Amino acid sequence: MAGTRICYFGTYEADYPGNRVLIEGLRRSGVEVVECHEPLWEKSRTKDRRYFGLRSVLGLSVRYAWTCIRLATRAVRLGPIDAVIVGFNGHADLLMARFVANAYQVPLVFNPMLSIYDTLVIDRAYFAQRSLAARLLLTIERTLCRLPDCVLMDAREHFVLFHELLGVPWAKYRQLYFGADDRQFRREKYDHGKRVFRVLFYGKFQPLQGVEYIIKAAALLRDYRDVRFRVIGTGPDYPRVRTLAEQERLENVDFVDWVDFGRLPSEIAEADVCLGVFGTTGKVRRSIANKVIQALAVGRPVITARSPASEQLLTDEAEVLFCPPGDPAALAEAILRLRGDQALCDRLAEGGYLRYLRCCSPEAVGARAVEYLQGLARRTQVLADASRPQ
């Protein structure tokens, strides 16, 4: 798609994996990507309940107003472009992006990764569903998410929510998997010679991740001295998880509050198996976790909860090992199975890596996105020709 020029617009998190991979993938496909970006959300690593309190939201609103002025100033100087893309987490940018796309007479594409209402109200329960805040949030998201010409989502099950809850027409849906950046998450040789079987989880301790089930699985495996869990991160469920571990008096779990994102590939490479998500919220059915894709890119076996979204991408016992969500016993059994079967570990590592190359590498993500952009460009041209006076 040489000669194509795309504007990646807004206050999206520049270092978020989904944004980085899509931008890099487009560039590898010959697209010129101009980033019209102003940072806003990156300043807070953990966005807990207090982050969405009234005082915090008012402060963010004031800063966002100034950000909009800077974005508008940059937008008028863009020059010719062929599309505007708003990435994660750019919900608030959609209205301005719609004006920019209209001004340049190009399509607007949204790559949201998630629904704000689903995340804050349904999954994390920061607001009661019948509260004024929840109803207002739903109304705003419904209005904004209908503005793009195209919405990119990782799984069909995920877009069902956007269609049924937010009223986004099916015609706007385009399937695009999350990716992992191969400049950072590189394949590493799988070493079976270690004396300790290391089980890795990292995340922000959100309900969908079900970290408590990982701790309960560790409790079931406490007598296996060569199995050790490494749990990295903090977040809303962290205090409850640490309390559970202390109550169980677990000595086979190492907690690490946080590591820099740049260190994650080495953490994955040192693991014998990486864990995905195991929660029981509805979001688990709709989501394919970033951490799963990143582990596949490094070439490590993955255990994660079986879900319609995950089964859309991955095949059980060929590319990943599935277990039921919210089932510590099944998780413990899966860990022991990999511990005792090196051939299965190798098969999952190889199959998972090949699936990553086919569907989730920057090249794969970029090529799929280019197909959609070409289709949108043709449709935009047809509409423009039809609107001209005869």
C-alpha positions as CSV (number, residue, x, y, z in Angstrom):
1,M,0.0,0.0,0.0
2,A,2.8,2.3,-0.9
3,G,1.9,6.0,-1.1
4,T,-0.8,5.6,1.6
5,R,-0.6,8.1,4.5
6,I,-2.5,7.4,7.7
7,C,-3.0,9.7,10.7
8,Y,-2.9,7.8,14.0
9,F,-4.7,10.3,16.1
10,G,-5.4,11.3,19.7
11,T,-4.4,10.7,23.3
12,Y,-3.9,6.9,22.8
13,E,-1.3,5.2,25.0
14,A,1.7,5.3,22.8
15,D,3.4,2.4,24.5
16,Y,0.4,0.2,24.7
17,P,1.2,-3.1,22.8
18,G,-1.9,-3.0,20.6
19,N,-1.1,0.5,19.4
20,R,2.6,-0.2,18.9
21,V,2.0,-3.4,16.9
22,L,-0.6,-1.8,14.6
23,I,1.5,1.2,13.9
24,E,4.6,-0.9,13.2
25,G,2.6,-3.4,11.1
26,L,1.2,-0.7,8.9
27,R,4.7,0.7,8.4
28,R,6.1,-2.7,7.4
29,S,3.2,-2.9,4.9
30,G,4.4,0.3,3.2
31,V,2.0,2.7,4.9
32,E,3.3,6.1,6.1
33,V,1.9,6.6,9.6
34,V,1.8,10.1,11.0
35,E,1.3,10.2,14.8
36,C,-0.8,13.1,15.8
37,H,-0.5,12.3,19.5
38,E,-0.6,14.1,22.8
39,P,0.0,12.0,26.0
40,L,-2.6,12.1,28.8
41,W,-3.4,8.6,30.2
42,E,0.2,7.3,30.5
43,K,0.9,9.3,33.6
44,S,-1.0,6.8,35.8
45,R,0.2,3.2,35.6
46,T,-2.7,1.7,37.6
47,K,-6.2,3.1,37.0
48,D,-8.1,2.0,40.1
49,R,-11.4,3.1,41.4
50,R,-10.0,6.4,42.7
51,Y,-8.7,7.3,39.2
52,F,-12.4,7.5,38.1
53,G,-13.6,9.5,41.1
54,L,-15.2,12.9,40.6
55,R,-12.1,14.9,41.6
56,S,-9.8,12.9,39.4
57,V,-12.2,13.1,36.4
58,L,-12.5,16.9,36.8
59,G,-8.8,17.2,36.8
60,L,-8.5,15.0,33.7
61,S,-11.2,17.0,31.9
62,V,-9.2,20.2,32.4
63,R,-6.0,18.6,31.1
64,Y,-7.9,17.1,28.2
65,A,-9.3,20.4,27.2
66,W,-5.8,21.8,26.8
67,T,-4.8,18.6,25.0
68,C,-7.6,19.1,22.5
69,I,-6.2,22.5,21.6
70,R,-2.8,21.1,20.9
71,L,-4.3,18.2,18.9
72,A,-6.4,20.6,16.8
73,T,-3.3,22.7,16.1
74,R,-1.4,19.7,14.8
75,A,-4.4,18.3,12.9
76,V,-4.7,21.4,10.6
77,R,-1.1,20.9,9.6
78,L,-1.3,17.2,8.7
79,G,-1.3,17.5,4.9
80,P,-2.9,14.9,2.7
81,I,-4.0,11.7,4.5
82,D,-6.0,8.6,3.5
83,A,-7.5,7.7,6.8
84,V,-7.7,8.6,10.5
85,I,-7.1,5.8,13.1
86,V,-7.9,6.2,16.8
87,G,-6.3,3.6,19.0
88,F,-6.5,2.4,22.6
89,N,-7.6,4.1,24.8
90,G,-8.9,6.9,22.6
91,H,-12.7,6.8,23.2
92,A,-12.6,10.5,24.3
93,D,-10.9,11.4,21.0
94,L,-13.6,10.1,18.7
95,L,-15.6,13.3,18.4
96,M,-12.6,15.4,17.4
97,A,-11.3,12.6,15.2
98,R,-14.6,12.6,13.4
99,F,-14.2,16.3,12.6
100,V,-10.7,15.7,11.4
101,A,-11.7,12.8,9.2
102,N,-14.6,14.8,7.7
103,A,-12.3,17.8,7.1
104,Y,-9.9,15.6,5.1
105,Q,-12.8,13.6,3.6
106,V,-11.3,10.2,4.7
107,P,-12.7,7.3,6.7
108,L,-12.3,7.1,10.5
109,V,-11.2,3.8,12.0
110,F,-11.4,2.9,15.7
111,N,-9.2,0.2,17.4
112,P,-10.7,0.3,21.0
113,M,-9.5,-3.0,22.4
114,L,-12.3,-2.9,25.0
115,S,-15.5,-1.2,26.0
116,I,-15.1,1.4,28.8
117,Y,-18.6,0.6,30.2
118,D,-17.9,-3.2,30.2
119,T,-14.6,-2.7,31.9
120,L,-15.6,-0.2,34.6
121,V,-19.2,-1.2,35.3
122,I,-19.6,-4.9,34.4
123,D,-16.1,-6.3,34.9
124,R,-14.6,-4.2,37.7
125,A,-17.8,-3.0,39.3
126,Y,-16.4,0.5,40.0
127,F,-20.0,1.8,39.4
128,A,-23.3,0.2,40.1
129,Q,-25.1,-0.6,36.8
130,R,-28.2,1.5,37.8
131,S,-26.1,4.4,39.1
132,L,-26.2,7.8,37.4
133,A,-22.5,7.5,36.6
134,A,-22.9,4.2,34.9
135,R,-25.9,5.4,32.8
136,L,-24.0,8.5,31.8
137,L,-21.0,6.5,30.9
138,L,-23.1,4.1,28.8
139,T,-24.8,7.0,26.9
140,I,-21.5,8.7,26.2
141,E,-19.8,5.5,24.9
142,R,-22.9,4.6,22.8
143,T,-22.7,8.0,21.1
144,L,-19.0,8.0,20.5
145,C,-18.6,4.4,19.3
146,R,-21.1,5.0,16.5
147,L,-19.0,7.8,15.0
148,P,-16.3,5.6,13.3
149,D,-16.7,4.1,9.9
150,C,-14.9,0.9,11.0
151,V,-14.3,-0.7,14.4
152,L,-11.4,-3.2,14.8
153,M,-11.9,-5.9,17.4
154,D,-10.0,-9.1,18.3
155,A,-12.9,-11.5,18.4
156,R,-16.4,-11.8,17.1
157,E,-17.6,-12.4,20.7
158,H,-16.1,-9.0,21.7
159,F,-17.9,-7.2,19.0
160,V,-21.2,-8.7,20.0
161,L,-21.0,-6.5,23.1
162,F,-20.3,-3.4,20.9
163,H,-23.4,-4.3,18.8
164,E,-25.8,-5.3,21.5
165,L,-24.8,-2.9,24.3
166,L,-23.5,0.1,22.3
167,G,-25.5,-0.2,19.1
168,V,-22.6,-0.3,16.7
169,P,-23.8,-1.8,13.4
170,W,-22.3,-5.2,12.3
171,A,-21.3,-3.7,9.0
172,K,-18.6,-1.7,10.8
173,Y,-16.9,-4.7,12.4
174,R,-13.5,-5.8,11.2
175,Q,-11.6,-8.6,12.9
176,L,-8.1,-7.8,13.9
177,Y,-6.1,-9.8,16.5
178,F,-3.9,-8.1,19.1
179,G,-0.2,-8.5,18.3
180,A,3.1,-8.7,20.0
181,D,6.0,-6.6,18.9
182,D,8.8,-8.9,17.7
183,R,11.3,-6.1,18.2
184,Q,10.8,-6.8,21.9
185,F,9.2,-10.2,22.3
186,R,11.6,-12.4,20.4
187,R,11.6,-16.2,20.2
188,E,14.0,-17.8,22.8
189,K,15.2,-21.3,22.9
190,Y,13.2,-23.5,25.3
191,D,15.5,-25.0,28.0
192,H,14.4,-28.2,29.7
193,G,17.5,-28.5,31.8
194,K,16.4,-26.4,34.8
195,R,15.9,-27.9,38.2
196,V,12.9,-25.8,39.0
197,F,9.7,-25.8,36.9
198,R,8.8,-22.1,36.8
199,V,5.2,-20.9,36.3
200,L,4.8,-17.2,35.4
201,F,1.9,-14.8,35.6
202,Y,2.0,-11.1,35.2
203,G,-0.8,-8.6,35.0
204,K,-2.7,-5.8,36.7
205,F,-4.8,-8.0,39.0
206,Q,-8.1,-7.3,37.4
207,P,-11.2,-9.5,37.9
208,L,-10.9,-11.1,34.5
209,Q,-7.4,-12.3,35.2
210,G,-8.6,-14.5,38.2
211,V,-5.3,-14.3,40.0
212,E,-6.9,-15.9,43.1
213,Y,-7.4,-19.1,41.2
214,I,-3.7,-19.1,40.4
215,I,-2.9,-18.8,44.1
216,K,-5.4,-21.6,44.9
217,A,-3.7,-23.8,42.3
218,A,-0.3,-23.0,43.9
219,A,-1.8,-24.1,47.2
220,L,-2.7,-27.5,45.7
221,L,0.8,-27.9,44.4
222,R,2.6,-26.8,47.6
223,D,4.1,-30.3,48.0
224,Y,5.8,-30.3,44.6
225,R,9.0,-28.6,45.6
226,D,10.3,-28.2,42.0
227,V,7.2,-26.2,40.9
228,R,7.5,-22.5,41.7
229,F,5.2,-19.6,40.8
230,R,6.3,-16.1,40.0
231,V,3.5,-13.5,40.1
232,I,4.3,-10.0,38.8
233,G,2.1,-6.9,39.2
234,T,-0.3,-5.0,41.3
235,G,-3.9,-3.8,41.0
236,P,-7.4,-3.9,42.5
237,D,-7.3,-7.6,43.4
238,Y,-3.8,-7.5,44.8
239,P,-4.5,-7.1,48.5
240,R,-7.1,-9.9,48.4
241,V,-4.7,-12.2,46.6
242,R,-1.8,-11.5,49.0
243,T,-4.1,-12.1,52.0
244,L,-5.1,-15.5,50.4
245,A,-1.4,-16.4,49.9
246,E,-0.6,-15.5,53.5
247,Q,-3.5,-17.4,54.8
248,E,-2.4,-20.5,52.9
249,R,1.2,-19.9,54.1
250,L,2.5,-20.5,50.6
251,E,6.2,-20.8,50.1
252,N,6.1,-21.7,46.5
253,V,4.9,-18.2,45.2
254,D,7.2,-15.3,44.7
255,F,5.4,-11.9,44.4
256,V,7.0,-9.1,42.5
257,D,5.2,-5.8,42.6
258,W,6.2,-4.7,39.2
259,V,8.9,-4.9,36.5
260,D,9.5,-2.6,33.7
261,F,7.7,-3.5,30.4
262,G,11.1,-3.9,28.8
263,R,12.0,-6.7,31.2
264,L,8.9,-8.8,30.4
265,P,10.4,-10.7,27.5
266,S,13.3,-12.0,29.7
267,E,10.8,-13.0,32.4
268,I,8.8,-14.9,29.8
269,A,11.9,-16.6,28.4
270,E,13.0,-17.8,31.9
271,A,9.6,-19.4,32.5
272,D,8.6,-23.0,31.7
273,V,5.0,-22.2,31.3
274,C,3.1,-18.8,31.1
275,L,-0.4,-18.3,32.5
276,G,-3.2,-16.3,30.8
277,V,-6.5,-15.4,32.4
278,F,-8.8,-17.5,34.6
279,G,-11.5,-15.2,35.8
280,T,-15.2,-16.0,35.6
281,T,-16.5,-12.6,34.5
282,G,-18.2,-12.2,31.1
283,K,-15.2,-10.3,29.8
284,V,-13.2,-13.6,29.9
285,R,-15.5,-15.0,27.2
286,R,-14.9,-12.1,24.9
287,S,-11.2,-11.4,25.4
288,I,-7.8,-12.8,24.1
289,A,-5.3,-11.6,26.7
290,N,-2.2,-9.7,25.5
291,K,0.0,-11.8,27.8
292,V,-1.1,-14.9,25.9
293,I,0.1,-13.5,22.6
294,Q,3.3,-12.2,24.1
295,A,4.2,-15.6,25.5
296,L,3.5,-17.3,22.1
297,A,5.8,-14.8,20.5
298,V,8.7,-15.8,22.9
299,G,7.9,-19.4,22.3
300,R,6.6,-20.6,25.6
301,P,3.8,-23.0,26.4
302,V,0.7,-21.2,27.6
303,I,-2.2,-22.3,29.9
304,T,-5.3,-20.1,29.8
305,A,-9.0,-20.4,30.3
306,R,-11.1,-21.8,27.6
307,S,-13.4,-19.2,26.0
308,P,-15.1,-18.6,22.7
309,A,-12.7,-15.8,21.9
310,S,-9.6,-17.8,22.7
311,E,-10.9,-20.8,20.7
312,Q,-11.4,-18.5,17.7
313,L,-7.6,-18.0,17.6
314,L,-6.0,-21.0,19.3
315,T,-6.3,-24.8,19.2
316,D,-6.2,-26.8,22.5
317,E,-3.2,-29.1,22.9
318,A,-1.7,-27.9,19.6
319,E,-1.0,-24.2,20.4
320,V,-2.2,-23.7,23.9
321,L,-3.5,-25.7,26.9
322,F,-7.0,-24.8,27.9
323,C,-8.6,-25.3,31.2
324,P,-12.0,-24.2,32.6
325,P,-12.2,-20.7,34.0
326,G,-12.3,-20.4,37.8
327,D,-11.0,-24.0,38.4
328,P,-7.8,-24.1,40.5
329,A,-7.8,-28.0,40.4
330,A,-7.9,-28.0,36.6
331,L,-5.1,-25.4,36.4
332,A,-3.0,-27.4,38.9
333,E,-3.5,-30.5,36.8
334,A,-2.5,-28.7,33.6
335,I,0.7,-27.4,35.2
336,L,1.6,-30.9,36.4
337,R,0.9,-32.3,32.9
338,L,3.3,-29.9,31.3
339,R,5.9,-30.5,34.1
340,G,5.9,-34.2,33.2
341,D,5.7,-34.0,29.4
342,Q,8.5,-32.2,27.6
343,A,7.2,-33.3,24.2
344,L,3.9,-31.6,24.9
345,C,5.8,-28.4,26.1
346,D,7.7,-28.4,22.8
347,R,4.6,-29.0,20.7
348,L,2.8,-26.1,22.3
349,A,5.8,-23.8,22.1
350,E,6.2,-24.5,18.4
351,G,2.5,-24.5,17.5
352,G,1.9,-21.4,19.5
353,Y,4.8,-19.5,17.9
354,L,3.7,-20.5,14.4
355,R,0.1,-19.2,15.2
356,Y,1.7,-16.0,16.4
357,L,3.5,-15.6,13.1
358,R,0.4,-16.2,11.0
359,C,-2.0,-14.0,13.0
360,C,-0.4,-11.8,15.6
361,S,3.0,-10.7,14.3
362,P,3.3,-7.0,13.2
363,E,3.4,-8.2,9.5
364,A,0.2,-10.2,10.0
365,V,-1.6,-7.4,11.8
366,G,-0.4,-4.8,9.3
367,A,-1.4,-6.8,6.3
368,R,-4.9,-7.4,7.6
369,A,-5.3,-3.7,8.5
370,V,-4.2,-2.7,5.0
371,E,-6.9,-4.9,3.5
372,Y,-9.6,-3.1,5.5
373,L,-8.1,0.4,4.7
374,Q,-8.2,-0.4,1.0
375,G,-11.8,-1.5,1.3
376,L,-12.8,1.7,3.2
377,A,-10.9,3.8,0.6
378,R,-12.9,2.3,-2.2
379,R,-16.1,2.8,-0.4
380,T,-15.3,6.4,0.4
381,Q,-14.5,7.1,-3.2
382,V,-17.8,5.5,-4.4
383,L,-19.7,7.7,-1.9
384,A,-17.8,10.8,-2.9
385,D,-18.5,10.1,-6.6
386,A,-22.2,9.5,-5.9
387,S,-22.5,12.8,-4.0
388,R,-21.1,14.9,-6.9
389,P,-23.6,16.7,-9.0
390,Q,-24.3,15.0,-12.3
